[in-house]
């Protein structure tokens, strides 16, 4: 009996901290924990204009690209923090090694031997209102066929020009 009480006493504090992740905007990705007691929260009166530079790729080609997953987290965090979805404008600029994630399933499977795990995430990001561009320079440099891309991502002249354009339009820059 003493062991049972000891186990209960040691585990009880952990039970009080158990929480489920929520995903209010991007439903199947970017789950986050609500922090209602946070002292610093997003300001729901502001218009959030954000341009995100996604450059990192993964060594695990059968796994979702973490920077893209983090875009979903960003949206879910702001909405959970009280910002109306309509007040959030997110633009994603993909280049470098991350450009391989924009390949359609056929091209991705031919290159890596597995299905592209990012396909549904791209669809959900688009449904959430995220504008997504891939650097045309990266496509050519990495020999990615522009005709074998996911339809949710559009081609930009370059990441550099797209990032500077959106910053001059008042978007805050994040790099994942």
VOGU-3710 file (C-alpha; in Angstrom, 3 decimals, decimal comma):
1> xxxxxxxxxx> 0,000/0,000/0,000  2,861/2,331/0,845  4,281/1,833/-2,672  0,954/2,731/-4,270  0,678/5,933/-2,240  4,280/6,871/-3,085  3,670/6,312/-6,816  0,465/8,370/-6,674  2,166/11,239/-4,831  5,061/11,281/-7,306
11> xxxxxxxxxx> 2,822/11,104/-10,393  0,037/13,453/-9,265  1,922/16,671/-10,051  2,534/15,412/-13,592  -1,175/14,778/-14,090  -1,911/18,416/-13,302  0,394/19,555/-16,102  -0,883/17,157/-18,774  -2,342/19,068/-21,690  -3,510/18,265/-25,163
21> xxxxxxxxxx> -2,193/20,138/-28,163  -4,611/22,276/-30,168  -4,568/23,183/-33,862  -7,263/25,803/-34,481  -6,168/26,915/-37,979  -3,969/24,278/-39,565  -5,924/21,328/-38,228  -3,545/18,410/-38,743  -0,199/20,156/-38,267  1,532/22,535/-35,906
31> xxxxxxxxxx> -0,246/21,519/-32,726  0,564/23,780/-29,792  -0,241/24,039/-26,091  -2,539/26,796/-24,852  -0,861/29,024/-22,261  -3,753/31,030/-20,744  -1,551/32,215/-17,867  1,123/33,726/-20,155  2,203/37,260/-19,295  3,193/38,047/-22,892
41> xxxxxxxxxx> 0,606/37,273/-25,563  0,006/38,309/-29,171  -1,891/41,591/-29,512  -5,297/40,864/-31,109  -5,628/44,495/-32,210  -2,602/44,292/-34,528  -2,487/43,152/-38,135  0,216/40,500/-38,357  2,067/40,641/-41,679  4,814/38,024/-41,703
51> xxxxxxxxxx> 7,164/36,780/-44,418  8,943/33,537/-43,595  12,146/32,397/-45,243  12,154/28,594/-45,407  15,591/27,350/-46,399  16,276/24,238/-44,318  15,760/20,751/-45,641  15,817/17,504/-43,715  17,974/14,404/-43,868  14,869/12,308/-43,213
61> xxxxxxxxxx> 13,060/12,517/-46,524  10,103/10,515/-45,222  9,439/13,158/-42,539  7,668/16,502/-42,760  9,963/19,473/-43,250  10,236/21,090/-39,807  10,290/24,719/-41,029  7,016/24,157/-42,917  5,544/22,508/-39,823  6,659/25,572/-37,856
71> xxxxxxxxxx> 4,637/27,817/-40,205  1,562/25,850/-39,113  2,611/26,333/-35,473  2,965/30,085/-36,012  -0,618/30,340/-37,282  -1,998/28,132/-34,520  -0,067/30,049/-31,838  -1,334/33,458/-32,946  -4,963/32,350/-33,182  -4,790/30,506/-29,860
81> xxxxxxxxxx> -3,257/33,678/-28,424  -6,361/35,636/-29,433  -5,481/37,086/-32,859  -8,358/36,681/-35,343  -7,288/34,569/-38,332  -8,325/37,426/-40,639  -5,650/39,647/-39,074  -2,793/37,309/-40,004  -1,092/37,477/-43,415  1,659/34,929/-43,901
91> xxxxxxxxxx> 3,910/34,635/-46,945  6,350/31,729/-47,176  9,434/31,997/-49,379  11,093/28,638/-50,009  14,640/28,295/-51,331  17,874/26,394/-50,893  17,535/22,774/-49,856  13,904/23,304/-48,847  13,055/23,736/-52,546  12,991/19,943/-52,898
101> xxxxxxxxxx> 9,852/19,870/-50,720  7,836/21,547/-53,496  8,218/18,561/-55,826  4,999/16,684/-56,551  4,756/13,135/-55,283  5,953/11,536/-58,524  9,120/13,660/-58,721  9,810/13,389/-54,978  9,437/9,611/-55,019  11,743/9,356/-58,045
111> xxxxxxxxxx> 14,416/11,367/-56,187  14,089/9,986/-52,638  12,243/6,668/-53,029  9,425/7,734/-50,666  6,202/9,712/-50,942  6,473/13,443/-50,335  5,350/13,815/-46,692  4,729/17,565/-47,138  1,843/17,346/-49,615  -1,040/17,570/-47,123
121> xxxxxxxxxx> 0,749/20,260/-45,138  1,063/22,426/-48,252  -2,674/21,953/-48,886  -3,613/22,906/-45,339  -1,320/25,952/-45,339  -2,953/27,167/-48,551  -6,427/26,565/-47,073  -5,343/28,657/-44,080  -4,569/31,556/-46,447  -0,771/31,243/-46,555
131> xxxxxxxxxx> 0,832/32,482/-49,791  3,749/30,267/-50,787  6,527/30,935/-53,282  9,600/28,970/-54,292  12,742/30,661/-55,578  13,055/30,229/-59,339  16,828/30,424/-58,966  16,752/27,473/-56,552  14,601/25,441/-58,928  17,102/25,847/-61,760
141> xxxxxxxxxx> 20,204/25,396/-59,584  18,796/22,176/-58,098  17,323/20,905/-61,394  13,770/20,786/-60,048  11,228/20,591/-62,878  8,826/23,510/-62,510  6,142/21,381/-64,156  6,432/18,765/-61,400  5,646/20,945/-58,390  2,816/20,968/-55,885
151> xxxxxxxxxx> 0,101/23,339/-57,147  -0,071/25,288/-53,868  3,378/26,834/-54,351  4,000/29,507/-56,994  7,326/30,427/-58,577  9,099/33,672/-57,704  11,974/35,244/-59,622  14,092/34,728/-56,520  13,894/34,365/-52,783  15,990/37,505/-52,374
161> xxxxxxxxxx> 13,633/39,748/-54,345  10,509/38,257/-52,791  11,827/38,636/-49,243  12,875/42,256/-49,778  9,607/43,124/-51,524  7,464/41,810/-48,683  9,663/43,443/-46,042  9,235/46,792/-47,815  5,475/46,124/-47,765  5,681/45,968/-43,969
171> xxxxxx> 6,010/42,231/-43,319  8,115/41,087/-40,372  10,816/38,612/-41,416  11,277/35,211/-39,811  13,754/32,568/-40,957  13,165/28,849/-40,406
//
